[in-house]
Amino acid sequence: MIFIQYPACGTCQKAKKWLAEEGVAVELRHIVDEAPTEAELTEWIGRSGLPVKKFFNTSGVLYKELALKDKLPTMTEAEQIALLATNGKLVKRPLLVSDTFVLVGFKPEEWAKAVK
């Protein structure tokens, strides 16, 4: 599994601690230094079963600066994914990616079900 995080993010730190306590081995990936590609995002969004909108970091500064709340509804799914791939800070974090699931954001009960 790949744990995609921004190390300064408090939620990412909680998720990383939870994974360690649960004994879940993960490969760490910095979301800004190694931003998800368009191909990865397309695959992960499909695997997650979630709409593209759920992959946006809506509380992020960049999201607000770009006024994406108003722009996203007029964009196609492909345009949204291409935009997400331009900057890791646009992507909601943390992400937990396996061969069978993709989890966005940290909800311990959801993660527990998925990794057991």
FENNOR-V137080 format. One record per run of one state. SS is the DSSP state (@ for helix, = for strand, . for the rest). FROM is the first residue (numbers start at 0). LEN is the number of residues. If there is no record, write none. Layout:
SS_FROM_LEN ; SS_FROM_LEN
This chain:
._0_1 ; =_1_4 ; ._5_4 ; @_9_12 ; ._21_5 ; =_26_4 ; ._30_7 ; @_37_11 ; ._48_3 ; @_51_4 ; =_55_1 ; ._56_4 ; @_60_5 ; ._65_2 ; @_67_7 ; ._74_2 ; @_76_8 ; ._84_3 ; @_87_3 ; =_90_1 ; ._91_3 ; =_94_3 ; ._97_4 ; =_101_3 ; ._104_3 ; @_107_8 ; ._115_1
